Amino acid sequence: MILVAKLISWISLVALIAPAILFLMGRMELDQVKMVMLISTVVWFVTAAMWMWGKE
C-alpha cells in the first residue's frame, strides 16, 4: 500500500509541473492549468501523508 501511495504521489508531482510547462508553450488554457494543479495538489497531500505517516 505504501509503495502505491509513493508512486501516486510522484505522479501527482509531475502533474503539477507539466501544466505550467504546457501553459508556457501555449498548449493549455489558464483555467485548465488551475484545475489540473488543484487536483494534483490535493492528490499529493493525501498520498504523501499516507506514506510519510504510515507504518511499514
PDBQT receptor file of N, H, CA, C and O in Angstrom, charges set to zero:
ATOM      1  N   MET A   1       0.814  -1.196   0.000  1.00  0.00    +0.000 N 
ATOM      2  CA  MET A   1       0.000   0.000   0.000  1.00  0.00    +0.000 C 
ATOM      3  C   MET A   1       0.859   1.261   0.000  1.00  0.00    +0.000 C 
ATOM      4  O   MET A   1       0.542   2.246  -0.667  1.00  0.00    +0.000 OA
ATOM      5  N   ILE A   2       1.959   1.211   0.764  1.00  0.00    +0.000 N 
ATOM      6  H   ILE A   2       2.217   0.411   1.306  1.00  0.00    +0.000 HD
ATOM      7  CA  ILE A   2       2.833   2.378   0.836  1.00  0.00    +0.000 C 
ATOM      8  C   ILE A   2       3.517   2.603  -0.512  1.00  0.00    +0.000 C 
ATOM      9  O   ILE A   2       3.702   3.745  -0.930  1.00  0.00    +0.000 OA
ATOM     10  N   LEU A   3       3.887   1.535  -1.184  1.00  0.00    +0.000 N 
ATOM     11  H   LEU A   3       3.737   0.606  -0.844  1.00  0.00    +0.000 HD
ATOM     12  CA  LEU A   3       4.517   1.670  -2.499  1.00  0.00    +0.000 C 
ATOM     13  C   LEU A   3       3.564   2.322  -3.501  1.00  0.00    +0.000 C 
ATOM     14  O   LEU A   3       3.986   3.153  -4.305  1.00  0.00    +0.000 OA
ATOM     15  N   VAL A   4       2.309   1.958  -3.460  1.00  0.00    +0.000 N 
ATOM     16  H   VAL A   4       1.966   1.283  -2.807  1.00  0.00    +0.000 HD
ATOM     17  CA  VAL A   4       1.312   2.552  -4.354  1.00  0.00    +0.000 C 
ATOM     18  C   VAL A   4       1.127   4.031  -4.037  1.00  0.00    +0.000 C 
ATOM     19  O   VAL A   4       1.015   4.853  -4.946  1.00  0.00    +0.000 OA
ATOM     20  N   ALA A   5       1.094   4.371  -2.754  1.00  0.00    +0.000 N 
ATOM     21  H   ALA A   5       1.185   3.703  -2.015  1.00  0.00    +0.000 HD
ATOM     22  CA  ALA A   5       0.950   5.777  -2.358  1.00  0.00    +0.000 C 
ATOM     23  C   ALA A   5       2.144   6.598  -2.806  1.00  0.00    +0.000 C 
ATOM     24  O   ALA A   5       1.981   7.735  -3.249  1.00  0.00    +0.000 OA
ATOM     25  N   LYS A   6       3.348   6.037  -2.699  1.00  0.00    +0.000 N 
ATOM     26  H   LYS A   6       3.480   5.114  -2.340  1.00  0.00    +0.000 HD
ATOM     27  CA  LYS A   6       4.550   6.742  -3.171  1.00  0.00    +0.000 C 
ATOM     28  C   LYS A   6       4.489   6.978  -4.666  1.00  0.00    +0.000 C 
ATOM     29  O   LYS A   6       4.802   8.069  -5.143  1.00  0.00    +0.000 OA
ATOM     30  N   LEU A   7       4.088   5.962  -5.404  1.00  0.00    +0.000 N 
ATOM     31  H   LEU A   7       3.833   5.076  -5.017  1.00  0.00    +0.000 HD
ATOM     32  CA  LEU A   7       4.004   6.079  -6.854  1.00  0.00    +0.000 C 
ATOM     33  C   LEU A   7       2.989   7.145  -7.266  1.00  0.00    +0.000 C 
ATOM     34  O   LEU A   7       3.269   7.964  -8.140  1.00  0.00    +0.000 OA
ATOM     35  N   ILE A   8       1.832   7.134  -6.648  1.00  0.00    +0.000 N 
ATOM     36  H   ILE A   8       1.604   6.468  -5.938  1.00  0.00    +0.000 HD
ATOM     37  CA  ILE A   8       0.800   8.124  -6.974  1.00  0.00    +0.000 C 
ATOM     38  C   ILE A   8       1.254   9.530  -6.589  1.00  0.00    +0.000 C 
ATOM     39  O   ILE A   8       0.966  10.486  -7.309  1.00  0.00    +0.000 OA
ATOM     40  N   SER A   9       1.956   9.669  -5.470  1.00  0.00    +0.000 N 
ATOM     41  H   SER A   9       2.190   8.892  -4.885  1.00  0.00    +0.000 HD
ATOM     42  CA  SER A   9       2.417  10.993  -5.064  1.00  0.00    +0.000 C 
ATOM     43  C   SER A   9       3.458  11.534  -6.033  1.00  0.00    +0.000 C 
ATOM     44  O   SER A   9       3.455  12.729  -6.328  1.00  0.00    +0.000 OA
ATOM     45  N   TRP A  10       4.344  10.688  -6.533  1.00  0.00    +0.000 N 
ATOM     46  H   TRP A  10       4.347   9.717  -6.294  1.00  0.00    +0.000 HD
ATOM     47  CA  TRP A  10       5.331  11.137  -7.529  1.00  0.00    +0.000 C 
ATOM     48  C   TRP A  10       4.665  11.506  -8.843  1.00  0.00    +0.000 C 
ATOM     49  O   TRP A  10       5.061  12.478  -9.487  1.00  0.00    +0.000 OA
ATOM     50  N   ILE A  11       3.668  10.749  -9.245  1.00  0.00    +0.000 N 
ATOM     51  H   ILE A  11       3.346   9.960  -8.721  1.00  0.00    +0.000 HD
ATOM     52  CA  ILE A  11       2.930  11.073 -10.473  1.00  0.00    +0.000 C 
ATOM     53  C   ILE A  11       2.200  12.401 -10.325  1.00  0.00    +0.000 C 
ATOM     54  O   ILE A  11       2.143  13.188 -11.270  1.00  0.00    +0.000 OA
ATOM     55  N   SER A  12       1.647  12.652  -9.154  1.00  0.00    +0.000 N 
ATOM     56  H   SER A  12       1.693  12.013  -8.386  1.00  0.00    +0.000 HD
ATOM     57  CA  SER A  12       0.947  13.921  -8.950  1.00  0.00    +0.000 C 
ATOM     58  C   SER A  12       1.917  15.099  -8.940  1.00  0.00    +0.000 C 
ATOM     59  O   SER A  12       1.543  16.200  -9.344  1.00  0.00    +0.000 OA
ATOM     60  N   LEU A  13       3.147  14.894  -8.492  1.00  0.00    +0.000 N 
ATOM     61  H   LEU A  13       3.451  14.000  -8.163  1.00  0.00    +0.000 HD
ATOM     62  CA  LEU A  13       4.135  15.969  -8.571  1.00  0.00    +0.000 C 
ATOM     63  C   LEU A  13       4.489  16.292 -10.018  1.00  0.00    +0.000 C 
ATOM     64  O   LEU A  13       4.671  17.457 -10.372  1.00  0.00    +0.000 OA
ATOM     65  N   VAL A  14       4.583  15.275 -10.840  1.00  0.00    +0.000 N 
ATOM     66  H   VAL A  14       4.435  14.329 -10.552  1.00  0.00    +0.000 HD
ATOM     67  CA  VAL A  14       4.812  15.503 -12.270  1.00  0.00    +0.000 C 
ATOM     68  C   VAL A  14       3.621  16.225 -12.877  1.00  0.00    +0.000 C 
ATOM     69  O   VAL A  14       3.776  17.090 -13.739  1.00  0.00    +0.000 OA
ATOM     70  N   ALA A  15       2.433  15.860 -12.418  1.00  0.00    +0.000 N 
ATOM     71  H   ALA A  15       2.307  15.158 -11.718  1.00  0.00    +0.000 HD
ATOM     72  CA  ALA A  15       1.219  16.512 -12.916  1.00  0.00    +0.000 C 
ATOM     73  C   ALA A  15       1.124  17.957 -12.452  1.00  0.00    +0.000 C 
ATOM     74  O   ALA A  15       0.353  18.730 -13.021  1.00  0.00    +0.000 OA
ATOM     75  N   LEU A  16       1.883  18.339 -11.439  1.00  0.00    +0.000 N 
ATOM     76  H   LEU A  16       2.509  17.711 -10.977  1.00  0.00    +0.000 HD
ATOM     77  CA  LEU A  16       1.939  19.743 -11.023  1.00  0.00    +0.000 C 
ATOM     78  C   LEU A  16       2.868  20.559 -11.917  1.00  0.00    +0.000 C 
ATOM     79  O   LEU A  16       2.630  21.746 -12.142  1.00  0.00    +0.000 OA
ATOM     80  N   ILE A  17       3.899  19.944 -12.413  1.00  0.00    +0.000 N 
ATOM     81  H   ILE A  17       4.092  18.980 -12.230  1.00  0.00    +0.000 HD
ATOM     82  CA  ILE A  17       4.878  20.658 -13.228  1.00  0.00    +0.000 C 
ATOM     83  C   ILE A  17       4.454  20.731 -14.692  1.00  0.00    +0.000 C 
ATOM     84  O   ILE A  17       4.646  21.758 -15.342  1.00  0.00    +0.000 OA
ATOM     85  N   ALA A  18       3.889  19.666 -15.205  1.00  0.00    +0.000 N 
ATOM     86  H   ALA A  18       3.733  18.831 -14.677  1.00  0.00    +0.000 HD
ATOM     87  CA  ALA A  18       3.538  19.582 -16.622  1.00  0.00    +0.000 C 
ATOM     88  C   ALA A  18       2.575  20.677 -17.091  1.00  0.00    +0.000 C 
ATOM     89  O   ALA A  18       2.818  21.255 -18.151  1.00  0.00    +0.000 OA
ATOM     90  N   PRO A  19       1.507  20.993 -16.372  1.00  0.00    +0.000 N 
ATOM     91  CA  PRO A  19       0.592  22.035 -16.852  1.00  0.00    +0.000 C 
ATOM     92  C   PRO A  19       1.247  23.411 -16.959  1.00  0.00    +0.000 C 
ATOM     93  O   PRO A  19       0.927  24.183 -17.864  1.00  0.00    +0.000 OA
ATOM     94  N   ALA A  20       2.149  23.716 -16.050  1.00  0.00    +0.000 N 
ATOM     95  H   ALA A  20       2.409  23.090 -15.316  1.00  0.00    +0.000 HD
ATOM     96  CA  ALA A  20       2.834  25.006 -16.117  1.00  0.00    +0.000 C 
ATOM     97  C   ALA A  20       3.682  25.100 -17.381  1.00  0.00    +0.000 C 
ATOM     98  O   ALA A  20       3.710  26.136 -18.045  1.00  0.00    +0.000 OA
ATOM     99  N   ILE A  21       4.363  24.023 -17.705  1.00  0.00    +0.000 N 
ATOM    100  H   ILE A  21       4.340  23.181 -17.166  1.00  0.00    +0.000 HD
ATOM    101  CA  ILE A  21       5.177  23.998 -18.924  1.00  0.00    +0.000 C 
ATOM    102  C   ILE A  21       4.285  24.071 -20.154  1.00  0.00    +0.000 C 
ATOM    103  O   ILE A  21       4.582  24.801 -21.100  1.00  0.00    +0.000 OA
ATOM    104  N   LEU A  22       3.201  23.319 -20.143  1.00  0.00    +0.000 N 
ATOM    105  H   LEU A  22       2.960  22.726 -19.375  1.00  0.00    +0.000 HD
ATOM    106  CA  LEU A  22       2.282  23.350 -21.284  1.00  0.00    +0.000 C 
ATOM    107  C   LEU A  22       1.636  24.723 -21.454  1.00  0.00    +0.000 C 
ATOM    108  O   LEU A  22       1.388  25.160 -22.577  1.00  0.00    +0.000 OA
ATOM    109  N   PHE A  23       1.367  25.398 -20.344  1.00  0.00    +0.000 N 
ATOM    110  H   PHE A  23       1.569  25.042 -19.431  1.00  0.00    +0.000 HD
ATOM    111  CA  PHE A  23       0.805  26.748 -20.420  1.00  0.00    +0.000 C 
ATOM    112  C   PHE A  23       1.809  27.716 -21.035  1.00  0.00    +0.000 C 
ATOM    113  O   PHE A  23       1.444  28.543 -21.871  1.00  0.00    +0.000 OA
ATOM    114  N   LEU A  24       3.055  27.618 -20.629  1.00  0.00    +0.000 N 
ATOM    115  H   LEU A  24       3.352  26.946 -19.950  1.00  0.00    +0.000 HD
ATOM    116  CA  LEU A  24       4.088  28.489 -21.189  1.00  0.00    +0.000 C 
ATOM    117  C   LEU A  24       4.319  28.222 -22.671  1.00  0.00    +0.000 C 
ATOM    118  O   LEU A  24       4.710  29.121 -23.416  1.00  0.00    +0.000 OA
ATOM    119  N   MET A  25       4.080  26.996 -23.092  1.00  0.00    +0.000 N 
ATOM    120  H   MET A  25       3.763  26.266 -22.486  1.00  0.00    +0.000 HD
ATOM    121  CA  MET A  25       4.213  26.653 -24.505  1.00  0.00    +0.000 C 
ATOM    122  C   MET A  25       2.972  27.034 -25.308  1.00  0.00    +0.000 C 
ATOM    123  O   MET A  25       2.979  26.958 -26.536  1.00  0.00    +0.000 OA
ATOM    124  N   GLY A  26       1.911  27.441 -24.620  1.00  0.00    +0.000 N 
ATOM    125  H   GLY A  26       1.905  27.502 -23.622  1.00  0.00    +0.000 HD
ATOM    126  CA  GLY A  26       0.675  27.819 -25.298  1.00  0.00    +0.000 C 
ATOM    127  C   GLY A  26      -0.229  26.657 -25.636  1.00  0.00    +0.000 C 
ATOM    128  O   GLY A  26      -1.096  26.781 -26.502  1.00  0.00    +0.000 OA
ATOM    129  N   ARG A  27      -0.047  25.529 -24.974  1.00  0.00    +0.000 N 
ATOM    130  H   ARG A  27       0.657  25.428 -24.271  1.00  0.00    +0.000 HD
ATOM    131  CA  ARG A  27      -0.836  24.322 -25.262  1.00  0.00    +0.000 C 
ATOM    132  C   ARG A  27      -2.043  24.147 -24.342  1.00  0.00    +0.000 C 
ATOM    133  O   ARG A  27      -2.936  23.353 -24.638  1.00  0.00    +0.000 OA
ATOM    134  N   MET A  28      -2.078  24.889 -23.217  1.00  0.00    +0.000 N 
ATOM    135  H   MET A  28      -1.353  25.534 -22.976  1.00  0.00    +0.000 HD
ATOM    136  CA  MET A  28      -3.194  24.778 -22.275  1.00  0.00    +0.000 C 
ATOM    137  C   MET A  28      -3.681  26.170 -21.898  1.00  0.00    +0.000 C 
ATOM    138  O   MET A  28      -2.918  27.136 -21.872  1.00  0.00    +0.000 OA
ATOM    139  N   GLU A  29      -4.968  26.240 -21.608  1.00  0.00    +0.000 N 
ATOM    140  H   GLU A  29      -5.587  25.455 -21.629  1.00  0.00    +0.000 HD
ATOM    141  CA  GLU A  29      -5.558  27.493 -21.133  1.00  0.00    +0.000 C 
ATOM    142  C   GLU A  29      -5.342  27.605 -19.621  1.00  0.00    +0.000 C 
ATOM    143  O   GLU A  29      -5.121  26.603 -18.941  1.00  0.00    +0.000 OA
ATOM    144  N   LEU A  30      -5.407  28.810 -19.116  1.00  0.00    +0.000 N 
ATOM    145  H   LEU A  30      -5.586  29.624 -19.668  1.00  0.00    +0.000 HD
ATOM    146  CA  LEU A  30      -5.139  29.051 -17.707  1.00  0.00    +0.000 C 
ATOM    147  C   LEU A  30      -6.149  28.338 -16.803  1.00  0.00    +0.000 C 
ATOM    148  O   LEU A  30      -5.767  27.815 -15.756  1.00  0.00    +0.000 OA
ATOM    149  N   ASP A  31      -7.404  28.308 -17.180  1.00  0.00    +0.000 N 
ATOM    150  H   ASP A  31      -7.714  28.732 -18.031  1.00  0.00    +0.000 HD
ATOM    151  CA  ASP A  31      -8.414  27.629 -16.362  1.00  0.00    +0.000 C 
ATOM    152  C   ASP A  31      -8.130  26.137 -16.250  1.00  0.00    +0.000 C 
ATOM    153  O   ASP A  31      -8.308  25.551 -15.182  1.00  0.00    +0.000 OA
ATOM    154  N   GLN A  32      -7.694  25.524 -17.333  1.00  0.00    +0.000 N 
ATOM    155  H   GLN A  32      -7.549  26.000 -18.201  1.00  0.00    +0.000 HD
ATOM    156  CA  GLN A  32      -7.341  24.103 -17.308  1.00  0.00    +0.000 C 
ATOM    157  C   GLN A  32      -6.136  23.861 -16.403  1.00  0.00    +0.000 C 
ATOM    158  O   GLN A  32      -6.098  22.894 -15.642  1.00  0.00    +0.000 OA
ATOM    159  N   VAL A  33      -5.160  24.751 -16.499  1.00  0.00    +0.000 N 
ATOM    160  H   VAL A  33      -5.191  25.536 -17.117  1.00  0.00    +0.000 HD
ATOM    161  CA  VAL A  33      -3.953  24.619 -15.680  1.00  0.00    +0.000 C 
ATOM    162  C   VAL A  33      -4.312  24.692 -14.196  1.00  0.00    +0.000 C 
ATOM    163  O   VAL A  33      -3.828  23.894 -13.393  1.00  0.00    +0.000 OA
ATOM    164  N   LYS A  34      -5.155  25.645 -13.842  1.00  0.00    +0.000 N 
ATOM    165  H   LYS A  34      -5.549  26.293 -14.494  1.00  0.00    +0.000 HD
ATOM    166  CA  LYS A  34      -5.560  25.796 -12.443  1.00  0.00    +0.000 C 
ATOM    167  C   LYS A  34      -6.272  24.554 -11.925  1.00  0.00    +0.000 C 
ATOM    168  O   LYS A  34      -6.013  24.110 -10.807  1.00  0.00    +0.000 OA
ATOM    169  N   MET A  35      -7.162  23.995 -12.728  1.00  0.00    +0.000 N 
ATOM    170  H   MET A  35      -7.372  24.356 -13.637  1.00  0.00    +0.000 HD
ATOM    171  CA  MET A  35      -7.924  22.821 -12.299  1.00  0.00    +0.000 C 
ATOM    172  C   MET A  35      -7.010  21.603 -12.126  1.00  0.00    +0.000 C 
ATOM    173  O   MET A  35      -7.103  20.895 -11.123  1.00  0.00    +0.000 OA
ATOM    174  N   VAL A  36      -6.136  21.361 -13.093  1.00  0.00    +0.000 N 
ATOM    175  H   VAL A  36      -6.061  21.936 -13.908  1.00  0.00    +0.000 HD
ATOM    176  CA  VAL A  36      -5.230  20.214 -13.005  1.00  0.00    +0.000 C 
ATOM    177  C   VAL A  36      -4.296  20.360 -11.813  1.00  0.00    +0.000 C 
ATOM    178  O   VAL A  36      -4.034  19.391 -11.099  1.00  0.00    +0.000 OA
ATOM    179  N   MET A  37      -3.794  21.571 -11.599  1.00  0.00    +0.000 N 
ATOM    180  H   MET A  37      -4.006  22.358 -12.179  1.00  0.00    +0.000 HD
ATOM    181  CA  MET A  37      -2.869  21.786 -10.485  1.00  0.00    +0.000 C 
ATOM    182  C   MET A  37      -3.578  21.671  -9.130  1.00  0.00    +0.000 C 
ATOM    183  O   MET A  37      -2.984  21.192  -8.163  1.00  0.00    +0.000 OA
ATOM    184  N   LEU A  38      -4.824  22.099  -9.054  1.00  0.00    +0.000 N 
ATOM    185  H   LEU A  38      -5.306  22.488  -9.840  1.00  0.00    +0.000 HD
ATOM    186  CA  LEU A  38      -5.584  21.962  -7.812  1.00  0.00    +0.000 C 
ATOM    187  C   LEU A  38      -5.811  20.492  -7.477  1.00  0.00    +0.000 C 
ATOM    188  O   LEU A  38      -5.593  20.063  -6.343  1.00  0.00    +0.000 OA
ATOM    189  N   ILE A  39      -6.247  19.730  -8.465  1.00  0.00    +0.000 N 
ATOM    190  H   ILE A  39      -6.424  20.078  -9.385  1.00  0.00    +0.000 HD
ATOM    191  CA  ILE A  39      -6.491  18.300  -8.249  1.00  0.00    +0.000 C 
ATOM    192  C   ILE A  39      -5.197  17.581  -7.900  1.00  0.00    +0.000 C 
ATOM    193  O   ILE A  39      -5.180  16.743  -6.999  1.00  0.00    +0.000 OA
ATOM    194  N   SER A  40      -4.118  17.895  -8.598  1.00  0.00    +0.000 N 
ATOM    195  H   SER A  40      -4.132  18.576  -9.330  1.00  0.00    +0.000 HD
ATOM    196  CA  SER A  40      -2.823  17.265  -8.328  1.00  0.00    +0.000 C 
ATOM    197  C   SER A  40      -2.316  17.589  -6.931  1.00  0.00    +0.000 C 
ATOM    198  O   SER A  40      -1.727  16.735  -6.269  1.00  0.00    +0.000 OA
ATOM    199  N   THR A  41      -2.540  18.815  -6.483  1.00  0.00    +0.000 N 
ATOM    200  H   THR A  41      -3.018  19.509  -7.021  1.00  0.00    +0.000 HD
ATOM    201  CA  THR A  41      -2.112  19.203  -5.145  1.00  0.00    +0.000 C 
ATOM    202  C   THR A  41      -2.853  18.415  -4.074  1.00  0.00    +0.000 C 
ATOM    203  O   THR A  41      -2.245  17.935  -3.117  1.00  0.00    +0.000 OA
ATOM    204  N   VAL A  42      -4.153  18.282  -4.234  1.00  0.00    +0.000 N 
ATOM    205  H   VAL A  42      -4.647  18.671  -5.012  1.00  0.00    +0.000 HD
ATOM    206  CA  VAL A  42      -4.949  17.525  -3.265  1.00  0.00    +0.000 C 
ATOM    207  C   VAL A  42      -4.515  16.062  -3.248  1.00  0.00    +0.000 C 
ATOM    208  O   VAL A  42      -4.359  15.468  -2.181  1.00  0.00    +0.000 OA
ATOM    209  N   VAL A  43      -4.322  15.485  -4.431  1.00  0.00    +0.000 N 
ATOM    210  H   VAL A  43      -4.449  15.968  -5.297  1.00  0.00    +0.000 HD
ATOM    211  CA  VAL A  43      -3.882  14.085  -4.510  1.00  0.00    +0.000 C 
ATOM    212  C   VAL A  43      -2.520  13.921  -3.856  1.00  0.00    +0.000 C 
ATOM    213  O   VAL A  43      -2.292  12.947  -3.139  1.00  0.00    +0.000 OA
ATOM    214  N   TRP A  44      -1.612  14.861  -4.091  1.00  0.00    +0.000 N 
ATOM    215  H   TRP A  44      -1.797  15.653  -4.674  1.00  0.00    +0.000 HD
ATOM    216  CA  TRP A  44      -0.285  14.759  -3.497  1.00  0.00    +0.000 C 
ATOM    217  C   TRP A  44      -0.354  14.820  -1.978  1.00  0.00    +0.000 C 
ATOM    218  O   TRP A  44       0.283  14.015  -1.299  1.00  0.00    +0.000 OA
ATOM    219  N   PHE A  45      -1.124  15.768  -1.431  1.00  0.00    +0.000 N 
ATOM    220  H   PHE A  45      -1.642  16.422  -1.982  1.00  0.00    +0.000 HD
ATOM    221  CA  PHE A  45      -1.217  15.881   0.021  1.00  0.00    +0.000 C 
ATOM    222  C   PHE A  45      -1.790  14.609   0.646  1.00  0.00    +0.000 C 
ATOM    223  O   PHE A  45      -1.317  14.171   1.695  1.00  0.00    +0.000 OA
ATOM    224  N   VAL A  46      -2.775  14.026   0.031  1.00  0.00    +0.000 N 
ATOM    225  H   VAL A  46      -3.159  14.381  -0.821  1.00  0.00    +0.000 HD
ATOM    226  CA  VAL A  46      -3.384  12.809   0.584  1.00  0.00    +0.000 C 
ATOM    227  C   VAL A  46      -2.414  11.638   0.503  1.00  0.00    +0.000 C 
ATOM    228  O   VAL A  46      -2.212  10.934   1.492  1.00  0.00    +0.000 OA
ATOM    229  N   THR A  47      -1.815  11.423  -0.658  1.00  0.00    +0.000 N 
ATOM    230  H   THR A  47      -1.980  11.996  -1.462  1.00  0.00    +0.000 HD
ATOM    231  CA  THR A  47      -0.947  10.256  -0.819  1.00  0.00    +0.000 C 
ATOM    232  C   THR A  47       0.383  10.415  -0.090  1.00  0.00    +0.000 C 
ATOM    233  O   THR A  47       0.909   9.440   0.447  1.00  0.00    +0.000 OA
ATOM    234  N   ALA A  48       0.934  11.625  -0.063  1.00  0.00    +0.000 N 
ATOM    235  H   ALA A  48       0.507  12.417  -0.500  1.00  0.00    +0.000 HD
ATOM    236  CA  ALA A  48       2.192  11.827   0.660  1.00  0.00    +0.000 C 
ATOM    237  C   ALA A  48       1.991  11.623   2.157  1.00  0.00    +0.000 C 
ATOM    238  O   ALA A  48       2.854  11.058   2.830  1.00  0.00    +0.000 OA
ATOM    239  N   ALA A  49       0.872  12.072   2.671  1.00  0.00    +0.000 N 
ATOM    240  H   ALA A  49       0.172  12.531   2.125  1.00  0.00    +0.000 HD
ATOM    241  CA  ALA A  49       0.592  11.859   4.090  1.00  0.00    +0.000 C 
ATOM    242  C   ALA A  49       0.449  10.369   4.397  1.00  0.00    +0.000 C 
ATOM    243  O   ALA A  49       0.851   9.907   5.464  1.00  0.00    +0.000 OA
ATOM    244  N   MET A  50      -0.119   9.631   3.464  1.00  0.00    +0.000 N 
ATOM    245  H   MET A  50      -0.445  10.007   2.597  1.00  0.00    +0.000 HD
ATOM    246  CA  MET A  50      -0.307   8.193   3.683  1.00  0.00    +0.000 C 
ATOM    247  C   MET A  50       1.034   7.481   3.826  1.00  0.00    +0.000 C 
ATOM    248  O   MET A  50       1.192   6.650   4.721  1.00  0.00    +0.000 OA
ATOM    249  N   TRP A  51       2.006   7.789   2.960  1.00  0.00    +0.000 N 
ATOM    250  H   TRP A  51       1.877   8.463   2.233  1.00  0.00    +0.000 HD
ATOM    251  CA  TRP A  51       3.260   7.040   3.041  1.00  0.00    +0.000 C 
ATOM    252  C   TRP A  51       4.262   7.666   3.987  1.00  0.00    +0.000 C 
ATOM    253  O   TRP A  51       5.167   6.972   4.451  1.00  0.00    +0.000 OA
ATOM    254  N   MET A  52       4.139   8.947   4.293  1.00  0.00    +0.000 N 
ATOM    255  H   MET A  52       3.404   9.510   3.917  1.00  0.00    +0.000 HD
ATOM    256  CA  MET A  52       5.072   9.536   5.252  1.00  0.00    +0.000 C 
ATOM    257  C   MET A  52       4.682   9.190   6.688  1.00  0.00    +0.000 C 
ATOM    258  O   MET A  52       5.556   9.000   7.535  1.00  0.00    +0.000 OA
ATOM    259  N   TRP A  53       3.403   9.108   6.967  1.00  0.00    +0.000 N 
ATOM    260  H   TRP A  53       2.694   9.263   6.279  1.00  0.00    +0.000 HD
ATOM    261  CA  TRP A  53       2.955   8.833   8.321  1.00  0.00    +0.000 C 
ATOM    262  C   TRP A  53       2.540   7.381   8.509  1.00  0.00    +0.000 C 
ATOM    263  O   TRP A  53       2.276   6.951   9.631  1.00  0.00    +0.000 OA
ATOM    264  N   GLY A  54       2.482   6.629   7.427  1.00  0.00    +0.000 N 
ATOM    265  H   GLY A  54       2.696   6.978   6.515  1.00  0.00    +0.000 HD
ATOM    266  CA  GLY A  54       2.075   5.238   7.524  1.00  0.00    +0.000 C 
ATOM    267  C   GLY A  54       3.185   4.365   8.092  1.00  0.00    +0.000 C 
ATOM    268  O   GLY A  54       4.367   4.703   8.028  1.00  0.00    +0.000 OA
ATOM    269  N   LYS A  55       2.776   3.249   8.642  1.00  0.00    +0.000 N 
ATOM    270  H   LYS A  55       1.816   2.974   8.694  1.00  0.00    +0.000 HD
ATOM    271  CA  LYS A  55       3.748   2.305   9.186  1.00  0.00    +0.000 C 
ATOM    272  C   LYS A  55       3.998   1.209   8.169  1.00  0.00    +0.000 C 
ATOM    273  O   LYS A  55       3.078   0.758   7.487  1.00  0.00    +0.000 OA
ATOM    274  N   GLU A  56       5.216   0.797   8.076  1.00  0.00    +0.000 N 
ATOM    275  H   GLU A  56       5.963   1.163   8.630  1.00  0.00    +0.000 HD
ATOM    276  CA  GLU A  56       5.604  -0.239   7.109  1.00  0.00    +0.000 C 
ATOM    277  C   GLU A  56       5.137  -1.603   7.554  1.00  0.00    +0.000 C 
ATOM    278  O   GLU A  56       5.375  -2.593   6.862  1.00  0.00    +0.000 OA
TER     279      GLU A  56
